[in-house]
Amino acid sequence: MILKLIYLGLCFKSALSSSVGSNSESLLTCSKFHFEEKVLEKLVRLEHKMELNDEKMKTMQELFYSKLDKMNEAIKHADLFVETLRENHLQEESRFNESFIKTVKHFNIQSKNETDFYGKQMNIALQSLVEKIHEISETEKNRKMVMKSMWNSFDQEKMSFKQSFNTSIGVSMKQAKTFVESMRDTQLQQQSRLNDSYNEIVEHFKIQARNETEFHGEQINTMLDSLSSKIEEFSDAENKRKKTLDFLQYTLHQEQKRFNQSFDLTLENFRLSSNKTIHDLIAMQQKGYEALLKKRDAIAFSAYSKKSQQLTSKDKIAKFENVWANIGNGYKSSTGIFTAPKQGIYHFSAVFSSAKSQALFLELFHNDEPTSGSYLEGDGYKTGTFDILFNLQKGDRIYVSTGDSKMHNVYSDGDNLSTFSGHLIA
């Protein structure tokens, strides 16, 4: 009888193992994100059942050894019990295989639908990203064109200002030269007329002196003295005119020098003002571009539930089906799981309530490993919270789930009593 019981236990284990092995190949087509979690859960339950069966077998062996002396009298009852146990094992194995096959088919259909849904969302997100990149490139091209047009306008203004300044300076110099030339010509003409007049007077005096030397000798000498004084006065006037002309040239040179300095200063101020305006425009566009990049790199989500949930050993993960915000598309409302889009430090918080006068045990999981738990019990409604920082790698998963295999009720209503939020800090 002992050998029969051991043989029945081995047959039961091998049947369960073969059932799992025959169906494991068909599960390879399931979703990568959900299949592994569900298979692990099934394997844990299977191992738990096998342990329970082992414990039953050990109990039966102990009872068998304790009642070995009475076995001859109860051999018929034992045979009947063994047959009943075999039939029960076969029935349980058949029900388990049927349930497992149905679950696999359900997962295949669900994973296919979710794959199509997430593929469409990924295409929409990629299209939106391409449009954003195109808008940024167009903005950058427009900025470069504006900068180029501003520099061209500045160069044109500078050339026109130089041309107008050179033209005005040239006209002034020509007018000054014309004035000086006219003054010189006038002075030369006056000097030539005075020389001619002087020569005529001297010649006339010589002729008159020659004819009337004796009579007019004294008068001629007086007139010659007067003429000499006139000549000296004219020489003094000529010296004053030259000094005045030199002063005018010096004054014109100083005015030209001051004008050049004022023009250089004005040109430098204009250049500094233009450079400052251009730098301010560049800084403003750079700040706007950096703000756009920061906004594009932000990751945050906040979800809530309007209805109560019943968590069981088959459906442990709490789902927050309504979403306030999901920047970066890391949170999936259909599964209640947040998947990190990139590496960084994240902050997570959750608020939940137990049903009236019912115990509730929830834990915050990181890649299927519990990190923090909250146990609620007592009269009325109780509230629990999570508030934790994680250093996540790309692809890490965070979710709220039950801490044991018992059934738990998470209470919520139209006041949004159950929430789950998280965001990237650095």
NORJO-V368941 format. One record per pair of residues at least 24 apart in sequence whose C-alpha atoms are under 10 Angstrom apart, sorted by the first residue. I is the first residue (numbers start at 1). J is the second residue. If there is no record, write none. Layout:
# NORJO-V368941
i->[I:I]
j->[J:J]
This chain:
# NORJO-V368941
i->[1:1:1:1:1:1:1:2:2:2:2:4:4:5:5:5:5:5:5:6:6:6:8:8:8:8:8:9:9:9:9:9:9:9:10:11:11:12:12:12:12:12:12:12:13:13:13:15:15:15:16:16:16:16:16:16:17:19:19:19:19:19:19:20:20:20:20:23:23:23:23:24:26:26:26:26:27:27:27:27:27:28:29:29:29:29:30:30:30:30:30:30:30:30:30:30:31:31:31:31:31:31:31:31:31:32:32:33:33:33:34:34:34:34:35:35:35:35:37:37:38:38:38:38:38:39:41:41:42:42:45:45:45:46:53:114:118:121:122:125:125:129:132:132:136:136:136:139:139:140:140:143:143:143:147:147:147:150:150:151:151:151:154:154:154:158:158:158:161:162:162:165:165:169:169:169:172:172:173:173:176:176:176:177:180:180:180:183:183:184:184:187:187:191:191:194:194:198:198:201:202:295:296:296:297:297:297:297:298:298:298:298:298:298:299:299:299:299:299:299:299:299:299:299:299:299:299:299:300:300:300:300:300:300:300:300:300:300:300:300:300:300:300:301:301:301:301:301:301:301:301:301:301:301:301:301:301:301:302:302:302:302:302:302:302:302:302:302:302:303:303:303:303:303:303:303:303:303:303:303:304:304:304:304:304:304:304:304:304:304:304:304:305:305:305:305:305:305:305:305:305:305:305:305:305:306:306:306:306:306:306:306:306:306:307:307:307:307:307:307:307:307:307:308:308:308:308:308:308:308:308:308:308:309:309:309:309:309:309:310:310:310:310:310:311:311:311:311:311:311:311:311:311:311:312:312:312:312:312:312:312:312:313:313:313:313:313:313:313:314:314:314:315:315:315:315:316:316:316:316:316:316:316:316:316:316:317:317:317:317:317:317:317:317:318:318:318:318:318:318:318:318:318:318:319:319:319:319:319:319:320:320:320:320:320:320:321:322:322:323:323:323:324:325:326:326:326:327:328:330:330:330:330:331:331:331:331:331:335:336:336:336:336:336:337:337:337:337:337:337:338:338:338:338:338:338:338:338:338:338:339:339:339:339:339:339:339:339:339:340:340:340:340:340:340:340:340:340:341:341:341:341:341:341:342:342:342:342:342:342:343:343:343:343:343:343:343:343:344:344:344:344:344:344:344:344:345:345:345:345:345:345:345:345:345:346:346:346:346:346:346:346:346:346:346:347:347:347:347:347:347:347:347:347:347:347:348:348:348:348:348:348:348:348:348:348:348:348:349:349:349:349:349:349:349:349:349:349:350:350:350:350:350:350:350:350:350:350:350:350:351:351:351:351:351:351:351:351:351:351:351:352:352:352:352:352:352:352:352:352:352:352:352:352:353:353:353:353:353:353:353:353:353:353:353:353:354:354:354:354:354:354:354:354:354:354:354:354:355:355:355:355:355:355:355:355:355:355:356:356:356:356:356:357:357:358:358:358:358:359:359:359:359:360:360:360:360:360:360:360:360:360:361:361:361:361:361:361:361:361:361:362:362:362:362:362:362:362:362:363:363:363:363:363:363:364:364:364:364:364:364:364:365:365:365:365:365:365:365:366:366:366:366:366:366:366:367:367:367:367:367:367:368:368:368:368:368:369:369:370:370:370:370:370:370:372:372:373:373:373:373:374:374:375:381:382:383:383:383:384:385:385:385:386:386:387:387:388:389:389:389:389:390:390:391:391:391:392:398]
j->[61:64:71:75:78:79:82:60:61:64:65:79:82:57:60:61:82:85:86:57:58:61:57:82:85:86:89:50:53:54:56:57:86:89:54:86:89:50:53:86:89:90:92:93:50:53:54:90:93:97:46:50:93:94:96:97:46:93:94:96:97:100:101:46:97:100:101:97:100:101:104:104:101:104:105:108:101:104:105:107:108:108:107:108:111:112:104:105:106:107:108:109:110:111:112:115:107:108:109:110:111:112:113:114:115:111:115:111:339:397:107:110:111:335:104:107:108:111:367:368:103:104:107:314:315:104:313:314:100:314:313:314:405:96:89:334:332:329:329:328:329:296:292:296:289:292:293:285:289:285:289:281:282:285:278:281:282:274:278:274:275:278:270:271:274:267:270:271:267:263:267:260:263:256:259:260:252:256:252:256:248:249:252:249:245:248:249:241:245:242:245:238:241:234:238:231:234:227:231:227:227:327:327:328:327:328:342:424:327:328:423:424:425:426:325:326:327:328:329:330:340:341:342:346:422:423:424:425:325:326:327:328:329:330:331:346:347:348:421:422:423:424:425:325:326:327:328:329:330:331:332:338:348:420:421:422:423:424:326:327:331:348:349:350:419:420:421:422:423:331:332:333:336:350:416:418:419:420:421:422:333:350:351:352:412:415:416:417:418:419:420:421:333:352:410:411:412:413:414:415:416:417:418:419:420:411:412:413:414:415:416:417:418:419:410:411:412:413:414:415:416:417:418:353:354:355:409:410:411:412:413:417:418:355:408:409:410:411:412:407:408:409:410:411:360:362:401:402:405:406:407:408:409:410:401:402:404:405:406:407:408:409:402:403:404:405:406:407:408:405:406:407:401:402:405:407:362:400:401:402:403:404:405:406:407:408:362:363:364:365:399:400:401:402:352:362:399:400:401:402:409:410:418:420:399:400:401:418:419:420:400:416:418:419:420:421:419:416:419:419:420:421:421:421:421:422:423:423:423:395:397:422:423:397:398:399:421:422:399:398:399:400:401:420:365:397:398:399:400:401:366:395:396:397:398:399:400:420:421:422:367:392:393:394:395:396:397:398:399:392:393:394:395:396:397:398:423:424:392:393:394:395:396:397:392:393:394:395:396:424:391:392:393:394:395:396:424:426:390:391:392:393:394:424:425:426:389:390:391:392:393:423:424:425:426:388:389:390:391:392:422:423:424:425:426:387:388:389:390:391:421:422:423:424:425:426:386:387:388:389:390:398:399:420:421:422:423:424:385:386:387:388:389:419:420:421:422:423:384:385:386:387:388:399:400:418:419:420:421:422:383:384:385:386:387:416:417:418:419:420:421:382:383:384:385:386:410:411:412:416:417:418:419:420:381:382:383:384:385:409:410:411:412:417:418:419:378:380:381:382:383:384:408:409:410:411:412:418:379:380:381:382:383:408:409:410:411:412:380:381:382:409:411:381:382:382:408:409:410:407:408:409:410:384:402:403:406:407:408:409:410:411:401:402:403:404:406:407:408:409:410:386:400:401:402:403:404:408:410:399:400:401:402:403:404:388:398:399:400:401:402:403:397:398:399:400:401:402:403:390:392:396:397:398:399:400:392:395:396:397:398:399:396:397:398:399:401:397:398:398:399:400:401:402:403:400:403:400:401:402:403:402:403:403:411:411:411:417:418:418:418:419:420:420:421:421:422:422:422:423:424:425:424:425:424:425:426:424:422]
